[in-house]
Amino acid sequence: MRCLKSVRISVVIHMPADIGESFLFHLFGVRDAYLQELNLFHGCGIDIEKVTKGRLEQELKNKGIQSAALERLSQVEDDQEGWLGRAKEMRNHAMHRQNILRVYHLGGEYHGAVHLKDTRSGNEIKKDYPRLFEQWVEEMRSLIQELRASCEGGGTA
């Protein structure tokens, strides 16, 4: 009788909406709160319940104001290969289509790790998802600090 020395198993499971969707909802809540800051900073006067990136862009255009911070936010958010673009797609996928897929690893190089599947490509994101979410929180923190710094000293946020 021969015994297996090692076994590698990967199982794909739908992530419960209350985990991934909740995290992504809160991550984008930070972005939405920053949009409120820009609304006040530029004196756009958009009602608090109606502030969106698109409305801010339109109001700033109407006022003839260029916002380096809003342009930078759009650049990072619209980069489909970047962290925020990927997070945005994952959030939209979880809210409007289906739950986020997770891959559980038993054995092999990633033993014990739980990875997410990219919602566009279906490719596995080779990072344990709690670490990935932690990284995205740090990325968001750095981005907001960068955007706020562009407002200091009377800059054109």
Backbone bond lengths (Angstrom), bond angles and torsions (degrees), N, CA, C in turn:
res aa  C-N    CA-C-N  psi(-1)  N-CA   C-N-CA  omega(-1)  CA-C   N-CA-C  phi
1 M - - - 1.451 - - 1.529 109.25 -
2 R 1.335 116.95 129.53 1.462 122.32 179.63 1.524 109.63 -101.28
3 C 1.298 115.98 139.67 1.465 121.40 177.52 1.526 108.79 -105.47
4 L 1.295 115.42 145.10 1.451 120.28 174.93 1.519 109.64 -74.19
5 K 1.325 115.43 133.33 1.461 119.07 177.95 1.525 110.87 -80.52
6 S 1.291 115.38 -34.44 1.468 118.02 177.23 1.517 108.93 -154.77
7 V 1.291 114.24 151.46 1.452 121.78 178.72 1.523 107.08 -130.42
8 R 1.325 115.91 137.01 1.460 120.19 176.22 1.519 107.60 -117.37
9 I 1.317 116.47 121.18 1.457 121.78 -179.66 1.521 108.22 -127.12
10 S 1.310 116.83 132.45 1.464 122.16 172.40 1.517 106.98 -122.35
11 V 1.314 116.31 128.21 1.454 122.04 -179.02 1.528 107.91 -122.17
12 V 1.319 115.91 130.88 1.469 120.59 177.74 1.522 108.62 -98.71
13 I 1.330 115.89 127.01 1.460 121.74 -178.05 1.525 108.65 -134.55
14 H 1.308 116.77 142.02 1.466 120.25 174.91 1.523 109.11 -67.59
15 M 1.330 115.46 130.75 1.462 120.54 177.61 1.521 108.38 -75.55
16 P 1.318 118.02 130.54 1.465 118.89 176.42 1.524 110.30 -56.62
17 A 1.308 115.50 137.21 1.462 120.96 -176.01 1.520 112.20 -57.19
18 D 1.314 117.56 -30.47 1.459 119.70 -175.26 1.525 113.14 -69.69
19 I 1.330 118.96 -13.67 1.463 120.72 179.58 1.526 110.14 -95.96
20 G 1.315 116.47 -69.17 1.459 120.81 -175.79 1.509 113.16 -65.33
21 E 1.311 116.86 -46.72 1.457 120.53 -178.38 1.523 111.01 -63.30
22 S 1.309 116.77 -40.60 1.460 120.71 179.37 1.521 110.89 -63.63
23 F 1.336 117.05 -45.18 1.460 120.08 178.89 1.520 110.37 -59.53
24 L 1.330 116.34 -48.79 1.457 120.82 -177.05 1.527 111.46 -66.13
25 F 1.330 117.14 -36.33 1.462 121.54 175.41 1.530 109.94 -58.38
26 H 1.323 116.70 -45.90 1.459 120.57 -178.56 1.533 111.67 -71.93
27 L 1.320 117.16 -36.55 1.460 120.02 177.23 1.530 109.80 -59.77
28 F 1.327 116.60 -43.81 1.455 119.60 179.27 1.520 111.95 -77.24
29 G 1.308 117.54 -17.47 1.462 120.59 172.28 1.522 110.99 -63.72
30 V 1.329 116.50 -33.62 1.469 120.85 176.61 1.524 109.31 -64.56
31 R 1.312 116.02 -45.11 1.467 121.44 178.68 1.531 109.93 -62.23
32 D 1.325 116.66 -43.38 1.461 120.53 179.91 1.529 111.80 -64.45
33 A 1.328 116.48 -37.40 1.472 120.06 176.87 1.525 110.33 -64.22
34 Y 1.327 116.46 -37.90 1.466 119.14 177.87 1.534 110.98 -65.86
35 L 1.321 117.06 -36.23 1.464 119.65 176.18 1.528 110.55 -60.35
36 Q 1.340 116.20 -35.92 1.473 119.96 175.83 1.534 110.28 -62.91
37 E 1.343 115.97 -40.72 1.464 119.91 178.05 1.526 110.56 -60.71
38 L 1.337 116.56 -43.93 1.463 119.85 179.37 1.528 111.46 -64.24
39 N 1.332 116.61 -37.70 1.461 120.84 176.92 1.534 110.09 -57.28
40 L 1.316 116.89 -45.01 1.469 121.35 179.06 1.522 111.65 -71.34
41 F 1.320 116.91 -44.61 1.467 121.95 -177.26 1.530 111.18 -57.02
42 H 1.321 116.05 -43.59 1.458 120.65 -177.42 1.531 113.23 -90.78
43 G 1.333 117.27 -1.75 1.462 120.33 179.09 1.520 112.54 63.19
44 C 1.320 116.46 37.62 1.474 120.44 -177.43 1.522 112.11 -70.35
45 G 1.329 117.30 -30.77 1.457 120.53 178.00 1.520 115.20 73.09
46 I 1.330 116.97 19.54 1.466 120.12 177.64 1.522 107.73 -73.66
47 D 1.333 116.68 134.78 1.460 122.13 178.47 1.527 110.12 -55.35
48 I 1.321 116.58 139.49 1.470 122.24 -173.70 1.532 113.39 -53.84
49 E 1.312 117.71 -35.11 1.470 120.86 -179.50 1.527 112.46 -80.07
50 K 1.320 116.86 -9.34 1.470 120.00 -174.32 1.524 113.48 -112.70
51 V 1.338 117.41 5.77 1.468 119.75 -179.11 1.520 109.53 -74.21
52 T 1.330 114.84 120.98 1.466 122.61 173.07 1.522 106.78 -135.72
53 K 1.299 115.25 165.25 1.467 119.34 177.93 1.529 109.86 -60.40
54 G 1.320 116.96 -43.98 1.467 121.25 -179.85 1.515 112.93 -62.43
55 R 1.338 116.81 -43.18 1.475 119.79 179.04 1.528 111.14 -65.85
56 L 1.338 115.93 -39.51 1.465 119.13 177.34 1.527 110.67 -62.80
57 E 1.326 116.13 -45.49 1.464 119.64 179.07 1.526 110.64 -57.60
58 Q 1.334 116.45 -44.42 1.459 120.73 -179.37 1.522 111.77 -65.69
59 E 1.322 117.60 -44.91 1.464 121.36 -179.11 1.533 111.02 -64.56
60 L 1.330 116.24 -41.00 1.466 119.39 178.12 1.528 111.07 -65.64
61 K 1.319 116.15 -39.06 1.474 120.93 176.64 1.529 109.84 -61.59
62 N 1.340 116.84 -44.67 1.465 121.52 178.55 1.525 111.86 -60.51
63 K 1.343 116.69 -33.38 1.467 121.30 -178.86 1.527 112.26 -88.27
64 G 1.341 116.46 -5.60 1.462 120.01 -178.47 1.513 113.21 72.71
65 I 1.323 116.33 28.17 1.471 121.78 -178.44 1.527 109.15 -106.74
66 Q 1.333 114.51 134.11 1.460 119.61 172.00 1.516 107.47 -103.29
67 S 1.319 116.43 130.95 1.457 121.78 179.68 1.520 109.37 -112.18
68 A 1.341 115.65 107.52 1.460 120.25 178.28 1.527 110.52 -60.27
69 A 1.336 116.42 -36.14 1.466 120.41 -178.84 1.526 110.87 -66.50
70 L 1.316 117.10 -44.59 1.463 120.38 -179.67 1.533 110.48 -67.61
71 E 1.326 116.27 -37.52 1.469 119.72 176.77 1.524 110.62 -63.83
72 R 1.315 116.56 -42.74 1.478 120.74 179.29 1.526 110.30 -65.22
73 L 1.327 117.80 -43.19 1.456 121.29 177.96 1.526 110.10 -58.88
74 S 1.320 117.04 -45.45 1.463 121.29 178.86 1.521 111.27 -62.16
75 Q 1.313 116.36 -40.35 1.464 121.06 179.34 1.530 110.79 -60.24
76 V 1.320 116.75 -47.46 1.464 120.81 -178.76 1.527 110.27 -68.92
77 E 1.325 117.28 -42.47 1.461 121.70 -177.86 1.530 112.25 -68.23
78 D 1.326 117.23 -34.77 1.460 120.91 -176.85 1.523 113.71 -84.58
79 D 1.334 117.36 -7.92 1.469 121.11 176.88 1.531 108.86 -74.89
80 Q 1.321 116.09 100.68 1.470 121.72 -174.23 1.526 113.26 -62.61
81 E 1.321 117.70 -23.43 1.467 121.20 179.51 1.529 112.12 -93.64
82 G 1.309 116.99 -9.95 1.454 121.44 -178.09 1.523 111.93 -84.51
83 W 1.312 115.83 171.89 1.463 121.82 -174.81 1.527 111.50 -63.11
84 L 1.333 118.68 -43.97 1.463 120.00 -175.86 1.525 111.27 -74.80
85 G 1.315 117.08 -36.90 1.460 120.24 175.36 1.520 111.50 -62.10
86 R 1.322 115.94 -41.96 1.468 120.95 178.24 1.531 110.68 -66.65
87 A 1.337 116.19 -42.81 1.467 120.18 178.91 1.528 110.91 -63.84
88 K 1.333 116.65 -39.69 1.465 120.72 179.74 1.524 110.84 -64.22
89 E 1.315 116.73 -44.95 1.459 120.35 178.37 1.532 110.70 -62.45
90 M 1.335 116.41 -41.07 1.459 120.63 179.42 1.531 110.72 -64.50
91 R 1.323 116.44 -41.32 1.469 120.42 178.08 1.525 110.63 -63.57
92 N 1.328 116.74 -46.61 1.466 120.27 179.34 1.525 110.87 -62.64
93 H 1.310 116.59 -40.28 1.463 121.79 178.54 1.531 110.22 -61.54
94 A 1.331 115.99 -47.44 1.468 120.71 -178.07 1.526 111.84 -66.00
95 M 1.325 117.21 -34.87 1.460 120.28 -177.12 1.524 113.04 -81.46
96 H 1.343 117.39 -31.47 1.460 119.51 -170.10 1.527 115.26 -116.25
97 R 1.336 117.66 -16.73 1.458 118.40 -175.82 1.528 112.32 -121.09
98 Q 1.305 117.73 -74.10 1.463 120.49 179.12 1.522 109.26 -153.99
99 N 1.314 115.71 173.39 1.456 120.83 -179.41 1.523 110.84 -64.06
100 I 1.305 115.58 161.74 1.459 122.33 176.96 1.527 108.25 -77.56
101 L 1.329 116.03 135.16 1.463 120.23 179.79 1.520 110.55 -83.77
102 R 1.336 115.24 139.54 1.462 122.52 174.68 1.515 108.42 -117.18
103 V 1.321 116.25 149.83 1.456 122.41 176.14 1.525 107.17 -118.81
104 Y 1.348 116.56 120.85 1.462 122.70 178.46 1.523 108.39 -97.40
105 H 1.334 116.94 132.02 1.463 121.60 -178.86 1.521 110.73 -110.01
106 L 1.308 115.20 129.68 1.463 122.51 173.00 1.522 106.74 -124.42
107 G 1.327 117.30 116.54 1.456 121.39 -176.49 1.519 110.70 83.73
108 G 1.312 115.69 168.27 1.451 121.48 177.06 1.513 113.45 76.13
109 E 1.316 114.61 -170.05 1.464 122.89 -174.43 1.528 113.57 -58.12
110 Y 1.320 117.49 -35.97 1.468 121.83 -175.71 1.529 112.55 -105.38
111 H 1.316 117.40 26.08 1.462 121.01 -176.42 1.534 111.42 -48.64
112 G 1.312 115.95 128.34 1.458 122.44 177.63 1.518 114.36 85.69
113 A 1.307 116.95 -8.76 1.472 120.33 -177.55 1.528 110.23 -83.74
114 V 1.301 114.76 151.28 1.464 121.94 173.81 1.525 106.24 -123.76
115 H 1.325 115.66 115.83 1.463 121.92 -178.94 1.518 110.29 -107.71
116 L 1.310 115.77 157.24 1.458 121.45 173.57 1.514 109.07 -95.93
117 K 1.327 115.33 158.34 1.463 120.38 172.88 1.522 107.98 -102.02
118 D 1.319 116.00 132.45 1.454 121.67 175.78 1.521 107.64 -60.08
119 T 1.317 117.84 128.02 1.467 121.35 -173.60 1.525 112.79 -72.89
120 R 1.323 117.65 -19.90 1.476 119.94 177.71 1.519 111.51 -86.68
121 S 1.328 116.01 -53.59 1.464 120.57 -172.54 1.519 113.05 -89.32
122 G 1.330 116.48 -23.59 1.460 119.84 -173.83 1.516 112.53 81.38
123 N 1.337 116.99 -0.65 1.457 121.19 179.09 1.525 110.49 -75.03
124 E 1.292 114.29 146.82 1.457 120.99 177.46 1.526 109.49 -74.04
125 I 1.330 116.57 133.73 1.466 121.81 174.33 1.522 106.00 -88.28
126 K 1.312 116.40 111.23 1.469 122.63 -169.63 1.524 112.14 -77.67
127 K 1.314 115.69 57.06 1.459 120.98 175.87 1.518 107.08 -148.39
128 D 1.331 116.60 133.12 1.453 120.68 178.97 1.529 107.97 -54.59
129 Y 1.334 116.65 127.24 1.472 118.41 -167.61 1.526 114.51 -61.81
130 P 1.333 121.64 -33.01 1.472 117.10 175.01 1.535 111.74 -62.34
131 R 1.340 117.35 -34.94 1.476 120.87 176.80 1.522 110.35 -70.17
132 L 1.333 116.76 -37.28 1.459 121.17 177.69 1.525 110.18 -62.73
133 F 1.327 116.44 -46.46 1.467 120.18 178.48 1.524 110.69 -62.88
134 E 1.329 116.69 -39.98 1.458 120.89 177.68 1.535 110.16 -61.70
135 Q 1.317 116.61 -41.76 1.463 121.28 177.81 1.530 110.41 -61.93
136 W 1.326 116.87 -42.57 1.462 119.87 -179.88 1.518 111.86 -65.22
137 V 1.330 117.68 -34.22 1.469 120.75 175.73 1.528 109.51 -63.56
138 E 1.327 116.41 -44.21 1.470 119.82 179.19 1.528 111.15 -65.66
139 E 1.324 116.43 -39.76 1.471 120.42 177.27 1.531 110.34 -62.01
140 M 1.335 117.04 -42.30 1.460 120.66 179.56 1.530 110.16 -65.73
141 R 1.319 116.32 -42.29 1.469 120.00 178.60 1.535 109.96 -58.86
142 S 1.322 116.74 -46.94 1.465 120.77 -179.81 1.522 111.74 -64.08
143 L 1.327 116.37 -41.20 1.464 120.39 179.82 1.526 110.93 -62.65
144 I 1.326 116.93 -46.80 1.470 119.82 -179.10 1.528 110.40 -63.44
145 Q 1.335 117.44 -40.02 1.467 120.26 176.95 1.525 111.12 -61.90
146 E 1.332 115.97 -42.16 1.469 120.89 177.80 1.531 110.66 -62.22
147 L 1.326 116.46 -44.64 1.462 120.55 -178.51 1.520 111.25 -66.63
148 R 1.326 116.33 -41.06 1.470 119.34 178.57 1.523 110.84 -65.66
149 A 1.325 116.63 -37.29 1.471 120.28 179.70 1.523 110.75 -62.94
150 S 1.330 116.77 -30.19 1.462 119.02 179.22 1.534 111.21 -71.47
151 C 1.329 117.49 -13.43 1.472 121.81 177.87 1.528 111.63 -90.68
152 E 1.333 117.09 -19.63 1.466 120.37 -175.78 1.527 110.39 -69.29
153 G 1.288 114.85 149.47 1.461 120.69 176.76 1.519 113.47 71.16
154 G 1.351 116.26 23.87 1.455 119.40 176.29 1.519 113.78 77.39
155 G 1.340 116.58 18.01 1.460 120.03 178.60 1.507 112.57 -64.10
156 T 1.304 116.32 171.28 1.465 121.34 178.52 1.505 109.03 -92.60
157 A 1.306 115.61 77.46 1.462 120.62 -178.57 1.490 108.85 -57.75
